[in-house]
Amino acid sequence: MSDADKLIDFTAERSKRIHDLKDKRLAEMREAFEQALPLGKGRKKGKPKKKR
């Protein structure tokens, strides 16, 4: 293998790692919010109101 094959783009690797960390934090926050404030199920539609 040549030296060019072994080069690592540290900027790209760092940005991937930061992106993964932020995704993980976002998933944790979303889960915490879902536990604290569960979304209610959709309301059933009743009879339509009569127009006068």
Backbone as CSV, one residue per row, in Angstrom:
resi,resn,N_x,N_y,N_z,CA_x,CA_y,CA_z,C_x,C_y,C_z
1,MET,0.841,-1.183,0.000,0.000,0.000,0.000,0.884,1.243,0.000
2,SER,0.440,2.218,-0.694,1.209,3.453,-0.718,0.768,4.365,0.421
3,ASP,1.511,5.417,0.638,1.190,6.355,1.713,-0.130,7.075,1.444
4,ALA,-0.461,7.290,0.184,-1.701,7.993,-0.166,-2.934,7.179,0.235
5,ASP,-2.834,5.850,0.201,-3.957,4.995,0.588,-4.196,5.031,2.096
6,LYS,-3.150,5.301,2.859,-3.244,5.268,4.311,-3.699,6.595,4.916
7,LEU,-3.762,7.654,4.118,-4.135,8.968,4.641,-5.588,8.972,5.110
8,ILE,-5.807,9.628,6.215,-7.147,9.731,6.788,-7.537,11.207,6.797
9,ASP,-8.716,11.488,6.353,-9.218,12.859,6.384,-9.819,13.098,7.768
10,PHE,-9.033,13.693,8.652,-9.467,13.888,10.033,-10.663,14.824,10.133
11,THR,-10.744,15.793,9.242,-11.873,16.727,9.268,-13.172,15.999,8.976
12,ALA,-13.160,15.135,7.983,-14.366,14.375,7.638,-14.733,13.407,8.753
13,GLU,-13.735,12.725,9.313,-13.995,11.774,10.402,-14.543,12.494,11.630
14,ARG,-14.009,13.668,11.932,-14.470,14.432,13.089,-15.912,14.886,12.877
15,SER,-16.221,15.352,11.672,-17.592,15.815,11.407,-18.584,14.660,11.492
16,LYS,-18.181,13.458,11.050,-19.049,12.281,11.180,-19.297,11.956,12.644
17,ARG,-18.226,12.010,13.440,-18.347,11.682,14.857,-19.230,12.695,15.575
18,ILE,-19.053,13.968,15.277,-19.876,15.010,15.895,-21.325,14.824,15.487
19,HIS,-21.555,14.501,14.221,-22.924,14.273,13.742,-23.568,13.103,14.480
20,ASP,-22.814,12.031,14.666,-23.334,10.859,15.384,-23.663,11.205,16.836
21,LEU,-22.791,11.998,17.480,-23.042,12.388,18.868,-24.303,13.244,18.978
22,LYS,-24.479,14.153,18.021,-25.671,15.013,18.055,-26.931,14.205,17.769
23,ASP,-26.840,13.241,16.860,-27.986,12.359,16.594,-28.353,11.564,17.835
24,LYS,-27.348,11.072,18.549,-27.600,10.304,19.766,-28.266,11.185,20.811
25,ARG,-27.776,12.405,20.987,-28.353,13.331,21.962,-29.794,13.685,21.581
26,LEU,-30.038,13.896,20.289,-31.381,14.206,19.823,-32.333,13.047,20.096
27,ALA,-31.883,11.824,19.859,-32.723,10.649,20.114,-33.033,10.524,21.600
28,GLU,-32.042,10.795,22.458,-32.269,10.738,23.900,-33.265,11.801,24.341
29,MET,-33.137,13.004,23.802,-34.058,14.090,24.165,-35.475,13.763,23.687
30,ARG,-35.584,13.218,22.484,-36.902,12.862,21.951,-37.566,11.810,22.826
31,GLU,-36.786,10.822,23.248,-37.324,9.767,24.111,-37.759,10.337,25.459
32,ALA,-36.961,11.240,26.015,-37.309,11.850,27.298,-38.600,12.662,27.178
33,PHE,-38.763,13.410,26.103,-39.979,14.189,25.906,-41.190,13.285,25.707
34,GLU,-41.011,12.190,25.000,-42.133,11.273,24.791,-42.580,10.649,26.105
35,GLN,-41.641,10.397,27.004,-42.000,9.841,28.301,-42.672,10.896,29.172
36,ALA,-42.177,12.122,29.120,-42.720,13.185,29.968,-44.055,13.697,29.442
37,LEU,-44.152,13.844,28.143,-45.362,14.383,27.525,-45.822,13.456,26.403
38,PRO,-46.462,12.346,26.758,-46.881,11.417,25.701,-47.924,12.063,24.799
39,LEU,-47.800,11.796,23.535,-48.766,12.330,22.585,-50.052,11.513,22.673
40,GLY,-51.160,12.225,22.753,-52.440,11.537,22.808,-52.804,10.972,21.453
41,LYS,-53.662,9.994,21.484,-54.109,9.427,20.219,-55.055,10.421,19.557
42,GLY,-55.178,10.333,18.265,-56.021,11.254,17.519,-57.466,11.190,17.980
43,ARG,-58.115,12.324,17.918,-59.517,12.368,18.332,-60.405,11.710,17.289
44,LYS,-61.479,11.108,17.769,-62.438,10.524,16.837,-63.297,11.649,16.282
45,LYS,-63.556,11.581,15.027,-64.393,12.599,14.418,-65.856,12.289,14.707
46,GLY,-66.531,13.273,15.243,-67.936,13.108,15.550,-68.790,13.454,14.348
47,LYS,-70.056,13.670,14.619,-70.961,14.049,13.533,-70.611,15.448,13.072
48,PRO,-70.708,15.711,11.794,-70.428,17.067,11.315,-71.524,18.033,11.820
49,LYS,-71.119,19.252,12.103,-72.085,20.232,12.584,-72.994,20.653,11.443
50,LYS,-74.247,20.892,11.797,-75.207,21.312,10.785,-75.020,22.793,10.511
51,LYS,-75.058,23.134,9.257,-74.955,24.548,8.867,-76.368,25.113,8.827
52,ARG,-76.520,26.283,9.338,-77.854,26.909,9.327,-77.979,27.919,8.249
